[in-house]
Amino acid sequence: MTSQDIDAATRQLLQRYGFDDIPFESLQKRLVEGTAGTAQNRIAGEVEPPNEGDLKALPPMGGELRRELTELGEAAMRRDEVASVILAGGMATRFDGVVKAAVEVLDGASFLELKLRDIAATAERCNARIPVYLMTSFATDTAIREMAESLTTDRCPITAFAQFISLRLTPTAELFRDSAGALSPYAPGHGDLTFALRRSGTLEDFRSNGGRTLMMSNVDNLTATLDPGVIGAHMEAGAALTAEMAPKEPGDKGGAPARVDGKAQIVESFRFPEDFDQERIPVFNTNTFVLDAKSIDAEFPLTWFAVNKTIDGKPAVQFERLVGELTAFLDPAFLRVERHGPDARFQPIKSPEDMDKRRPDIVKALEARGSL
C-alpha cells in the first residue's frame, strides 16, 4: 500500500482516528503469506472447560450477601472511584444507518438516554459522582458527541473517546473497494478499548482523579446496569477484571470461560479447537466487564483476528481484536448473572427485530432497579 492508493478525504479520516497506530502493513503481509485466517485463529494449546471454582454466581437480589456486596460497591462510588464505560462504536449499519445509541427504545428514550438514566439514578442513590466514558467510532463519533453535550451533568459528566479505524482488504490482501470504487474503512472491534482509553488520555485523567474501577457494557444491553453489587463482587474477588457470564440459550454465539494450558480466560467461539464440544460450557460471555483501571493501563499484545465479510456482494477481510482476550493477560474472575426476570443482566438488542422480543424483560429489570 502506498499513499497514492488512498484519496485525500480517506487519508484525513484515517489520520483523525488513529490508523497510524494500527499495524496495517504487517496484517496485510500475514494475509499474503497465508498466516491469517480461520485455521490460524484457533487456539493451539490444551483447552478444557473451566474449573468448578472459576465461576461464581452473583447473589440474588434482596439477600444478605447481595446487600453486603452492594454496600461495598456503593462505598467505592462515594469515594469517586467508579466510572462507567459504554461501547457506542461500530459501524451504524443494523438500524438503517442510524447510530444505535440514538435509536428510540422505550417511551421516547434512546439506548444512550436509558443507559445514562440508570447511571444517574445509581449516582443519586449513592450520593456519588460517576463519570461516563463513551467509546465511539468514526461512524458514530459526531452523533454521539452531539448527544453527549445535551446529556452530560455535574453528577454524571460525559467524555467521548474514539476507537481506531482500519481498511478492509480483499482475500488476496489488496485494498478492498466497494461497488462505487471507494475504499472501505471499518472500526476494528471492541478490543480497541484499553488502547483508545490510553491514547485519548481518558484513562490517565480518571486515574489521576482517584479513579480505580471501570464498568464496561454495550450500549445495546440495557439490563447491564451500573449495579453496586456487581462492583462489590469484583472488589471482593480481588481480580484485575471481572467478566459477566450468562446461561447459554439455543442460538447463542460468543466467547466462554475456559482453561487454556491451565490459565482461566475467555475463549471466543471461533477459537476453540474444532473437536472441542462447546456445549460442555453452560455459560457464555456477555461483554460486560468490571476493570481495574491500574491493571489495564498497559500495552497488551492482543491478537488481530482475520474476519471474513461480504461487502456489496464481494468477499472482504477485516482484522479485529477483542476485549475478552484481556483475560489471557490479566487475572480474571467470572461472575454468573441472570438472563431473565428482575435481576436480568443480558438482554441485548442487536437488530430492530429484537426490540419487541426483549422489551418486556428490559422493562421488568429496569423497573426493579429504579431506572424507569
C-alpha positions in Angstrom: 0.0 0.0 0.0 1.3 3.5 -0.9 0.0 6.9 -0.1 -1.2 7.2 -3.7 -3.6 4.3 -3.1 -5.6 6.4 -0.6 -7.6 9.5 -1.6 -7.2 12.7 0.4 -10.5 12.5 2.2 -9.9 8.9 3.3 -6.4 9.8 4.4 -7.7 12.6 6.5 -10.3 10.3 8.1 -7.6 7.6 8.8 -5.3 10.2 10.4 -8.1 11.5 12.7 -8.9 8.1 14.1 -5.5 6.6 14.7 -4.9 4.5 11.6 -1.1 5.0 12.1 -1.4 3.1 15.4 -2.7 0.0 13.6 -0.1 -2.4 12.3 -1.8 -2.5 8.9 1.1 -3.4 6.7 2.1 -6.4 8.9 -1.5 -7.6 8.9 -1.6 -7.2 5.1 1.6 -9.3 5.0 0.1 -12.0 7.1 -2.7 -12.3 4.6 -0.3 -12.5 1.7 1.8 -15.2 3.4 -1.3 -17.2 4.4 -0.7 -16.9 8.1 -4.1 -15.3 8.8 -7.4 -17.0 8.7 -9.8 -19.5 10.3 -7.1 -22.1 11.0 -4.7 -19.6 12.5 -7.4 -18.1 14.7 -7.8 -21.4 16.6 -6.0 -21.9 19.9 -3.2 -24.4 19.6 -2.9 -25.1 23.4 -4.8 -27.5 25.6 -8.3 -26.2 26.1 -10.6 -27.5 28.9 -13.8 -26.4 30.5 -13.5 -24.0 33.5 -12.8 -25.5 36.9 -15.7 -25.7 39.3 -14.4 -22.7 41.3 -13.8 -20.5 38.3 -17.4 -19.4 38.0 -19.2 -17.7 40.9 -22.9 -16.6 40.9 -24.0 -13.1 41.7 -26.0 -13.5 44.9 -29.8 -12.9 44.4 -31.4 -9.5 44.9 -32.8 -8.9 48.4 -30.4 -11.4 50.1 -27.9 -10.6 52.8 -24.9 -11.4 50.6 -26.1 -9.1 47.8 -26.7 -6.3 50.3 -23.1 -6.7 51.6 -21.7 -6.5 48.1 -23.9 -3.6 47.3 -22.7 -1.7 50.3 -19.1 -2.4 49.3 -19.8 -1.0 45.8 -21.7 2.0 47.0 -18.8 3.0 49.3 -16.4 2.9 46.3 -18.8 5.1 44.4 -19.0 7.6 47.2 -15.2 7.8 47.2 -15.3 8.7 43.4 -13.5 5.6 42.5 -16.0 4.2 39.9 -16.8 5.2 36.3 -19.0 3.7 33.6 -17.7 2.9 30.1 -20.3 2.5 27.3 -19.3 1.0 24.0 -21.1 3.0 21.3 -18.8 2.5 18.4 -19.2 0.0 15.5 -20.4 0.8 12.0 -24.0 2.0 12.5 -25.4 -0.5 10.0 -28.1 -2.5 11.7 -30.7 0.2 12.2 -30.9 1.5 8.7 -27.8 3.6 9.1 -29.0 5.3 12.2 -26.4 5.4 15.1 -27.8 2.7 17.5 -27.2 4.9 20.6 -29.8 7.4 19.3 -32.5 4.8 18.4 -35.7 5.1 20.5 -36.3 2.1 22.7 -38.8 3.0 25.4 -41.2 5.9 25.8 -39.3 8.2 23.5 -35.9 7.4 25.2 -32.9 6.2 23.2 -30.4 3.5 24.1 -27.9 6.0 25.3 -30.5 8.0 27.3 -31.7 4.9 29.1 -28.1 3.8 29.9 -27.4 7.3 31.3 -30.7 7.4 33.2 -29.6 4.2 35.0 -26.1 5.6 35.9 -27.7 8.9 37.1 -30.2 7.0 39.3 -27.3 5.0 40.8 -25.3 8.1 41.4 -28.2 9.8 43.2 -28.8 6.8 45.4 -25.1 6.6 46.4 -24.7 10.4 46.6 -21.7 9.9 44.2 -20.2 11.5 41.1 -19.9 8.9 38.4 -18.1 9.8 35.2 -19.3 8.2 31.9 -16.9 7.4 29.1 -18.4 6.7 25.7 -16.3 4.8 23.1 -17.3 5.9 19.7 -16.1 5.1 16.2 -15.5 7.2 13.1 -19.1 6.2 12.0 -20.7 7.2 15.3 -18.4 9.9 16.8 -20.2 13.0 15.6 -23.7 11.9 16.5 -22.6 10.6 19.9 -20.7 13.8 20.8 -23.7 15.9 19.9 -25.9 13.7 22.2 -23.4 13.8 25.0 -23.4 17.7 25.0 -27.1 17.8 26.0 -27.0 14.8 28.3 -23.9 15.5 30.5 -24.4 16.6 34.1 -22.3 17.6 37.1 -23.1 14.3 38.8 -22.5 12.2 35.6 -20.1 14.1 33.3 -19.7 12.5 29.9 -16.5 12.2 27.9 -16.4 10.7 24.4 -13.3 9.0 23.0 -12.9 7.3 19.7 -11.7 3.8 18.9 -9.4 3.2 15.9 -10.0 2.8 12.2 -8.6 0.4 9.6 -9.2 -0.5 5.9 -10.8 -3.7 4.6 -8.7 -5.9 2.3 -9.6 -8.4 -0.4 -8.8 -12.1 0.2 -5.6 -11.5 -1.8 -4.5 -8.7 0.5 -5.2 -5.8 -1.8 -7.2 -2.7 -0.6 -10.9 -3.6 -0.9 -13.1 -1.2 -2.8 -16.9 -1.1 -2.7 -19.2 -1.1 -5.7 -18.6 2.6 -6.2 -14.8 2.0 -6.2 -14.3 3.6 -2.8 -12.0 2.3 -0.1 -13.8 0.6 2.8 -12.9 1.8 6.3 -14.2 0.0 9.4 -14.0 0.0 13.2 -11.7 -2.9 14.2 -13.5 -4.2 17.2 -14.0 -3.6 20.9 -10.5 -4.8 21.6 -9.6 -1.2 20.9 -10.9 -0.3 24.4 -7.8 -0.1 26.5 -5.7 1.3 23.7 -8.2 4.0 22.9 -8.6 4.9 26.6 -4.9 5.4 26.9 -4.4 7.2 23.5 -7.2 9.7 24.3 -5.8 10.4 27.8 -9.1 9.4 29.3 -7.7 6.6 31.4 -4.9 8.9 32.7 -7.4 11.5 33.7 -9.6 9.0 35.5 -6.7 7.5 37.5 -5.2 10.9 38.3 -8.6 11.9 39.9 -8.6 8.8 42.2 -10.5 6.5 39.8 -9.9 2.8 40.4 -12.7 0.8 38.8 -14.4 1.0 35.3 -17.6 -0.9 34.4 -17.9 -1.5 30.7 -21.0 -2.5 28.9 -22.5 -2.4 25.4 -24.9 0.5 24.6 -27.5 -2.1 23.3 -27.6 -4.2 26.5 -29.8 -2.0 28.7 -30.0 -4.5 31.5 -26.2 -4.4 32.0 -26.8 -1.6 34.6 -24.3 0.0 36.9 -25.1 -2.3 39.8 -23.1 -1.5 43.0 -23.5 -5.2 43.8 -21.5 -6.2 40.7 -18.9 -3.6 41.6 -18.7 -5.1 45.1 -18.4 -8.7 43.8 -15.5 -7.5 41.7 -13.8 -5.9 44.7 -14.4 -8.9 46.8 -12.8 -11.2 44.2 -9.7 -9.0 44.1 -9.4 -9.7 40.3 -8.0 -7.3 37.7 -11.0 -8.0 35.6 -14.5 -9.4 36.3 -16.4 -10.8 33.3 -20.2 -11.4 33.5 -21.4 -14.7 32.2 -25.0 -15.7 31.3 -26.6 -19.1 30.9 -26.5 -20.3 27.3 -29.7 -20.5 25.3 -30.3 -22.0 21.8 -28.7 -20.0 19.1 -26.2 -18.2 21.3 -22.8 -17.5 19.8 -19.9 -15.9 21.6 -17.0 -16.5 23.9 -17.0 -18.6 27.0 -14.8 -19.1 30.0 -12.3 -22.0 29.6 -8.8 -23.1 30.7 -6.1 -22.7 28.2 -3.0 -24.6 29.2 -4.3 -24.2 32.8 -5.0 -20.5 32.6 -8.6 -19.3 33.0 -9.7 -16.9 30.3 -12.4 -16.1 27.8 -12.1 -18.1 24.5 -14.1 -16.8 21.5 -16.3 -19.5 19.9 -14.2 -19.4 16.6 -11.0 -20.0 18.6 -12.0 -23.3 20.2 -10.4 -26.4 18.7 -12.6 -28.0 16.1 -13.1 -31.1 18.2 -14.0 -29.2 21.4 -17.7 -29.6 22.4 -18.6 -26.0 23.4 -21.8 -27.3 24.9 -19.7 -28.6 27.8 -19.6 -25.0 29.0 -23.1 -23.8 30.1 -22.4 -20.1 30.1 -21.1 -17.5 27.7 -19.6 -14.0 27.7 -22.0 -11.1 27.8 -19.3 -8.5 27.1 -19.9 -6.7 30.3 -16.7 -6.2 32.4 -15.5 -4.6 35.5 -12.0 -3.5 35.0 -9.2 -2.4 37.5 -8.0 0.9 36.0 -4.4 0.4 37.1 -4.2 -3.1 35.6 -5.5 -2.1 32.2 -3.1 0.8 31.9 -0.7 -1.2 29.8 0.1 -2.3 26.3 -1.5 -5.7 25.7 -0.4 -8.0 22.9 -3.9 -8.7 21.7 -4.3 -10.8 18.7 -5.5 -9.4 15.4 -8.0 -11.9 14.0 -8.8 -12.1 10.3 -12.6 -12.0 9.8 -14.3 -12.8 6.5 -17.0 -10.4 5.5 -19.3 -9.8 2.4 -19.4 -6.2 1.4 -21.5 -5.2 -1.6 -21.7 -8.8 -2.5 -18.0 -9.2 -2.6 -15.6 -11.1 -0.2 -13.6 -8.9 2.1 -11.3 -9.4 5.1 -11.0 -7.2 8.1 -8.7 -7.6 11.1 -10.3 -7.2 14.6 -9.2 -7.5 18.2 -11.5 -8.5 21.0 -11.6 -7.1 24.5 -12.3 -10.5 26.1 -8.7 -11.5 25.2 -7.6 -9.3 28.0 -8.4 -12.2 30.3 -5.4 -14.1 28.8 -3.1 -11.4 30.2 -4.8 -10.4 33.5 -6.2 -12.3 36.5 -9.9 -12.6 35.8 -13.0 -13.5 37.8 -16.1 -14.9 36.1 -19.5 -13.8 37.5 -22.6 -15.8 36.6 -25.6 -13.4 36.2 -29.3 -13.9 35.4 -30.7 -13.6 32.0 -34.4 -13.1 32.7 -36.5 -11.6 35.5 -35.9 -8.5 37.7 -32.2 -9.3 38.0 -31.6 -9.9 34.3 -28.3 -8.5 33.1 -28.2 -9.8 29.5 -30.9 -8.6 27.1 -29.0 -7.2 24.1 -30.9 -5.6 21.1 -28.8 -6.3 18.0 -31.5 -5.6 15.4 -34.9 -3.9 15.1 -36.5 -7.4 15.3 -35.1 -7.8 18.9 -37.0 -4.7 20.2 -40.4 -6.2 20.8 -38.9 -9.6 21.8 -36.8 -8.2 24.6 -38.7 -5.1 25.7 -40.8 -6.9 28.4 -37.7 -8.3 30.2 -35.9 -5.0 29.9 -38.8 -3.1 31.4 -39.1 -5.6 34.3 -35.4 -5.4 35.1 -35.1 -1.6 34.9 -38.3 -1.0 37.0 -36.9 -3.4 39.7 -33.8 -1.3 39.9 -35.5 2.1 39.9 -34.1 3.1 36.5 -37.5 3.6 34.9 
